[in-house]
Amino acid sequence: MAITSRQEVREAPVGSRYGIRKVVAIVAIGYVLGAGTALAGGDGRFCSATANDQFKACGKEVKDDFFVAHAKCVNVSDPGEREACLAEAQAQRREGRQLCGKQRVARKALCAALAEDRYDPDFDPANFDSDFRNLTNPNRYRPLGIGNQWQYAGGDETIVIDVLDKTKLIDDVTCIVVQDAVEKDGELIEDTFDWFAQAKNGAVYYCGEEVKDFDSFEGDNPREPELVSTDGSFKVGRDGDKACILFLGTPIVGTVYRQEFSAGNAEDAARVLSTTYRFGNDPQLDQFVPQALANRFCLASNCVVTSEFSPMSPDPASVERKYFAPGIGLFFSVHEVTGNGVQLVNCTSMRGVRPCRRRDHRPRRLECRPWPVPARRARAGRGCGFLCYNRFRRMITGSLMRRCRSSSMIARPSNPGSMISIAAAS
């Protein structure tokens, strides 16, 4: 879902392609060519063995990217520009090596929280509903009713999430299709289809997503969004990708769980911070949260707060706190370090009812700080950082890099004193 995750890696080198499907082949080759028993998990440390394999794959990718960049520099005619190109390629290689090391540390830290078992979840179709109009045990914090819509705003971006009347059969499990569209300054920059499964125990599973990122360019007539990337797409059962839990059926404080498992491509995880959140009870969790918004949904001390992160994005600035209300879903998402965030401004249920409306049915106005919000989604497990990460390393397009830098690398609100008032329920 758009409000993320998908996380920032600002030190990621331009041009690197780590995370593409080739990683799987590189890991396999490394194993065949002599990975030791301990590396293969023979000592029972399967999670750490996976992290070590990915570290080796990352190093190979960085080396490959350096020689590709070097080949391009050789064909630059101007001596000064050629020298600058080669220097940049060297710098990118150094940054890439550093990032590989940081990712390994982050992955092993996640292993310590999850234990060292193999990640091989039971994705038995018998454990999941197939009729989304008649769910056995719907999740209160991730409602998947057909026709539900959420609208979010922050800075110059708007995000609209719709639960469509469409399903996909993934590994024999019926998954509902959820569309996530992001606009910046009125122009489409992302249009993604997420696939979620509803388990009978109340948990919502993440079955994959089809990501499409767009950019618009000056001089085009007419000016229309152009598809520039599908990075971050994955599907359970394809290329070793596995199902993960997007949201627990019964959240317990301190629980850590994987939200995505697509090696080198999508590896989000989450930790439950609170299941009884109410504004005023915990100053740390209250940070950046609009009090009026929290009071609307959490007066009964029954909101859930999670911290979502990715070992692929080891920068602390990429960590997001997300706030969920029963019957509503996600209503606020914020990067813990920068304070950049988005908030719910309107939502409609499958029956056309607006659960964002106050109980007295009078319109209430919400306040959204005009913060620069990451292009890739303050959403379910994925954020601008992940998009920036892929673009810095795969998309060598100046306008994309400028947009990503301007949106994700600002440490503070551009104008913290001003407020934008948005009617949430008219």
C-alpha positions in Angstrom: 0.0 0.0 0.0 1.2 3.4 -0.7 1.7 5.1 2.6 5.9 3.9 3.0 7.7 1.9 2.7 8.9 1.1 0.7 12.8 3.7 2.8 15.7 5.8 2.1 19.3 5.0 1.2 20.8 8.3 0.3 24.3 6.9 0.2 23.3 4.5 -2.6 25.6 5.0 -5.6 24.2 6.2 -8.9 23.9 3.5 -11.5 24.1 0.4 -9.2 21.6 -2.3 -10.2 21.8 -4.4 -7.0 18.3 -5.7 -6.4 17.5 -7.0 -9.8 16.7 -10.6 -10.4 20.3 -11.3 -11.3 21.1 -11.4 -7.5 19.4 -14.8 -7.3 21.8 -16.2 -9.9 24.8 -14.6 -8.3 24.0 -16.0 -4.9 23.5 -19.5 -6.4 26.8 -19.3 -8.2 28.6 -18.2 -5.1 27.3 -21.2 -3.2 28.2 -23.7 -6.0 31.7 -22.3 -6.3 32.6 -23.1 -2.7 30.5 -21.5 0.0 31.4 -23.3 3.3 29.1 -25.3 5.5 28.6 -22.4 7.9 27.8 -20.0 5.1 25.2 -22.4 3.8 23.5 -22.4 7.2 25.0 -25.8 8.3 25.3 -24.4 11.8 21.6 -23.6 11.9 22.1 -19.9 11.3 20.1 -19.8 8.1 19.1 -16.1 8.3 22.7 -15.0 8.8 23.8 -17.2 6.0 21.3 -15.5 3.7 22.7 -12.1 4.8 26.2 -13.2 4.0 25.2 -14.5 0.6 23.5 -11.2 -0.2 26.6 -9.3 0.9 28.7 -11.2 -1.6 26.1 -10.6 -4.3 26.0 -6.9 -3.5 29.8 -6.7 -3.9 29.7 -8.3 -7.3 27.0 -5.9 -8.4 29.1 -2.9 -7.2 32.1 -4.2 -9.2 30.0 -4.8 -12.3 28.5 -1.3 -12.1 32.0 0.2 -11.8 33.2 -1.3 -15.0 30.0 -0.4 -16.8 30.5 3.2 -15.6 34.2 3.1 -16.6 33.2 1.9 -20.1 30.9 4.9 -20.5 33.6 7.3 -19.3 36.1 6.0 -21.9 33.8 7.3 -24.6 33.7 10.9 -23.3 35.8 13.0 -25.7 36.5 16.0 -23.5 39.5 15.2 -21.2 38.2 17.2 -18.3 34.8 15.7 -18.4 36.3 12.2 -18.9 38.4 12.7 -15.8 35.5 13.8 -13.8 33.4 10.9 -15.0 36.1 8.4 -13.9 36.4 10.1 -10.5 32.7 9.8 -10.0 32.8 6.1 -10.9 35.5 5.5 -8.3 33.4 7.4 -5.7 30.3 5.4 -6.5 32.3 2.2 -6.1 33.5 3.2 -2.6 29.9 4.3 -1.6 28.6 1.0 -3.0 31.0 -1.1 -0.9 30.1 0.9 2.2 26.4 0.4 1.5 26.8 -3.4 1.1 28.5 -3.5 4.5 25.7 -1.5 6.1 23.1 -3.7 4.6 24.7 -6.8 5.9 24.8 -5.3 9.4 21.1 -4.4 9.2 20.1 -7.8 7.9 21.9 -9.6 10.7 20.3 -7.2 13.2 16.9 -8.3 11.8 18.0 -11.9 12.1 18.7 -11.3 15.8 15.2 -10.1 16.2 13.5 -12.8 14.1 15.7 -15.8 15.0 17.9 -17.8 12.7 15.3 -20.2 11.1 14.8 -20.4 7.4 12.1 -18.1 6.1 9.7 -20.5 4.6 6.1 -19.5 5.7 3.1 -21.7 5.4 1.0 -20.2 2.5 -1.7 -22.8 2.5 -4.9 -21.7 0.5 -7.0 -23.4 3.2 -6.0 -20.7 5.7 -7.2 -17.8 3.5 -10.6 -16.4 2.5 -11.5 -16.4 -1.2 -14.7 -14.3 -1.0 -13.8 -10.7 0.0 -17.5 -9.8 0.3 -17.8 -12.3 3.1 -14.6 -12.4 5.1 -14.3 -14.8 8.1 -12.2 -12.5 10.3 -11.6 -9.2 8.7 -8.6 -7.2 10.0 -9.9 -4.0 11.8 -6.7 -2.1 11.2 -6.3 -3.1 7.5 -9.9 -3.2 6.2 -10.1 -4.7 2.7 -13.7 -4.1 1.9 -14.3 -3.8 -1.8 -14.9 -0.1 -2.6 -13.0 1.3 0.3 -11.0 4.4 -0.5 -8.5 6.4 1.5 -7.1 9.8 0.5 -3.9 11.2 2.0 -2.1 14.5 1.7 1.2 16.1 2.6 3.3 18.8 1.0 2.6 18.9 -2.7 1.6 15.2 -2.9 -1.7 13.4 -2.8 -2.2 9.7 -2.5 -5.4 7.8 -3.3 -5.8 4.1 -2.3 -8.8 2.1 -3.7 -9.8 -1.5 -2.9 -10.9 -2.7 -6.3 -13.4 -5.4 -7.2 -10.6 -7.5 -8.7 -8.7 -10.5 -7.4 -5.5 -12.4 -8.5 -4.9 -16.0 -7.8 -1.3 -16.2 -6.5 0.1 -19.5 -5.5 -3.5 -20.8 -5.3 -4.4 -18.0 -2.8 -7.1 -15.4 -3.8 -5.6 -11.9 -3.3 -7.6 -8.7 -3.5 -6.2 -5.9 -5.8 -5.6 -2.5 -4.2 -4.7 0.4 -6.4 -2.3 3.1 -5.0 -2.0 6.3 -7.1 0.4 9.1 -6.1 0.3 12.6 -7.6 2.8 15.4 -7.2 1.7 19.0 -8.2 -1.2 17.3 -9.9 0.9 15.0 -12.1 0.9 11.2 -11.7 4.2 9.9 -10.4 3.2 6.4 -9.3 0.4 4.0 -10.0 0.8 0.7 -8.2 -1.4 -2.4 -7.8 -0.8 -4.2 -4.5 -2.1 -7.7 -3.9 -3.3 -8.7 -0.4 -4.7 -11.9 1.1 -6.9 -12.1 4.1 -6.1 -15.0 6.4 -8.8 -16.5 8.5 -6.9 -15.7 11.7 -7.2 -12.0 10.9 -3.7 -11.4 9.5 -3.3 -9.6 6.2 -0.7 -11.1 3.9 1.4 -9.3 1.3 1.4 -11.3 -2.0 3.2 -8.8 -4.2 2.8 -5.6 -6.1 3.1 -4.3 -9.7 4.9 -1.0 -9.4 4.8 1.7 -12.1 6.7 5.0 -11.6 6.1 7.9 -13.9 7.8 11.2 -14.7 6.7 14.2 -16.9 9.1 16.1 -19.0 9.3 19.7 -20.1 8.8 20.2 -23.8 6.5 17.2 -24.3 3.3 18.1 -26.1 1.0 17.1 -24.7 2.7 16.8 -21.3 1.8 13.3 -20.2 3.3 10.9 -17.5 5.9 8.6 -19.0 6.7 5.2 -17.5 10.2 5.3 -16.2 10.5 2.4 -13.8 8.9 -0.8 -12.5 11.5 -1.3 -9.7 10.2 -2.9 -6.6 7.7 -5.2 -8.3 7.5 -8.7 -6.9 5.1 -11.6 -6.7 4.9 -14.6 -4.4 6.1 -17.7 -6.1 8.1 -15.9 -8.7 11.9 -15.9 -8.5 11.9 -17.2 -4.9 9.7 -14.4 -3.6 7.7 -15.5 -0.5 4.5 -14.3 1.3 4.8 -12.1 4.3 2.4 -10.5 6.8 1.5 -6.9 6.1 -0.4 -6.6 9.3 -0.8 -9.0 12.2 -4.2 -10.4 13.1 -3.4 -9.8 16.8 -0.6 -7.3 17.2 1.5 -7.7 20.3 3.9 -5.0 21.4 7.5 -5.9 20.6 6.7 -8.3 17.8 9.0 -8.1 14.8 7.9 -9.6 11.4 8.8 -9.5 7.8 6.4 -7.7 5.4 8.2 -8.5 2.2 10.7 -11.2 1.2 12.0 -10.6 -2.3 15.8 -10.9 -1.8 17.7 -7.8 -2.9 14.5 -6.2 -4.1 11.9 -5.8 -1.3 12.7 -6.6 2.3 10.6 -4.5 4.5 9.9 -5.5 8.1 7.9 -4.0 11.0 7.9 -3.8 14.8 4.8 -3.3 16.9 5.3 -0.2 19.2 1.9 0.1 20.8 -1.6 -1.4 20.6 -3.2 1.1 23.0 -2.0 4.4 21.6 -3.8 7.6 22.6 -2.3 11.1 22.2 -0.7 12.3 25.4 0.2 8.9 26.9 3.6 8.6 25.2 5.6 11.8 24.2 7.8 9.8 21.9 5.0 8.4 19.9 3.2 11.8 19.9 6.1 13.4 18.1 5.0 14.9 14.8 1.4 13.6 15.2 -1.4 16.2 14.8 -3.3 16.1 18.1 -6.6 16.8 16.5 -6.2 13.8 14.1 -5.1 11.4 16.9 -8.0 12.6 19.1 -10.5 11.8 16.4 -9.5 8.2 16.0 -7.7 7.1 19.2 -9.6 8.5 22.2 -10.4 4.9 23.2 -6.7 4.1 23.5 -7.1 1.4 20.8 -4.8 2.6 18.0 -1.9 0.5 16.8 1.5 2.1 16.1 4.2 0.3 14.2 7.8 1.1 13.1 8.6 0.0 9.5 12.1 -0.3 8.1 14.1 -2.2 5.5 17.7 -3.6 5.8 18.2 -2.5 2.2 17.9 1.0 3.5 20.0 1.2 6.6 19.8 5.0 7.0 17.8 5.7 10.2 16.1 8.5 8.3 14.2 5.8 6.3 12.4 4.4 9.4 8.7 5.2 9.4 6.1 5.2 12.2 2.6 4.3 11.2 -0.6 4.9 13.1 -3.7 2.7 12.6 -7.2 3.1 13.9 -9.8 0.3 14.1 -12.3 0.4 11.3 -10.3 3.1 9.6 -6.8 1.7 8.8 -3.7 3.9 8.4 -4.4 7.5 9.3 -0.9 8.9 9.7 2.7 8.0 8.6 5.8 9.9 9.5 9.6 9.4 9.0 11.0 9.3 12.6 14.1 11.4 11.9 12.9 14.0 9.4 9.3 14.5 10.5 8.2 14.2 6.8 4.8 12.6 6.7 1.3 12.3 5.2 -2.1 12.1 6.9 -5.5 10.9 6.1 -7.8 13.6 4.8 -10.8 11.5 3.7 -12.0 7.9 3.5 -15.1 6.1 2.2 -16.3 2.7 3.1 -17.6 0.0 0.8 -21.2 1.2 1.5 -20.4 4.8 0.7 -20.2 5.8 4.4 -17.5 8.1 5.4 -16.0 6.7 8.6 -13.7 9.8 8.9 -16.8 11.8 9.8 -17.2 12.8 13.4 -19.9 11.1 15.4 -22.0 14.2 15.4 -21.8 14.2 11.5 -20.5 17.7 11.4 -17.6 18.4 9.0 -14.3 18.7 10.8 -11.2 20.2 9.3 -7.8 18.5 9.5 -4.5 20.2 9.4 -1.7 19.0 7.1 1.8 20.4 7.4 3.1 21.2 4.0 6.1 19.0 4.4 8.0 17.6 1.4 6.8 14.1 1.3 8.7 11.2 -0.4 7.5 10.3 -3.8 7.3 6.7 -3.0 4.7 6.4 -0.5 4.3 6.8 3.0 2.6 3.5 2.6 2.4 0.1 3.6 5.9 -0.9 3.9 7.4 1.1 1.2 8.6 4.7 1.0 10.5 7.1 -1.1 13.7 5.7 0.2 13.1 2.5 -1.6 12.3 4.3 -4.7 15.2 6.7 -4.4 17.4 3.7 -3.6 16.5 2.1 -6.9 16.6 5.2 -8.9 19.9 6.3 -7.6 21.3 2.9 -8.5 19.3 2.1 -11.7 17.8 5.2 -13.2 20.4 7.7 -14.5 17.9 10.4 -15.2 18.7 13.9 -13.9 15.1 15.0 -13.3 14.4 11.8 -11.3 17.4 12.2 -9.1 16.6 15.9 -8.5 13.0 15.1 -7.6 14.0 12.3 -5.2 16.7 14.3 -3.5 14.4 17.3 -3.1 11.7 15.1 -1.6 13.6 12.7 0.7 16.7 14.5 1.8 15.2 17.6 3.5 15.7 17.2 7.2 13.0 19.6 8.4 9.7 21.0 7.2 10.2 23.7 4.6 7.8 26.0 6.4 6.8 24.6 9.8 4.9 27.6 10.7 2.3 27.5 8.0 -0.6 25.1 7.9 -3.0 23.9 5.2 -6.5 23.2 6.2 -8.3 20.3 4.5 -11.9 19.3 4.9 -11.9 15.6 5.8 -15.6 15.0 5.8 -17.9 17.4 4.0 
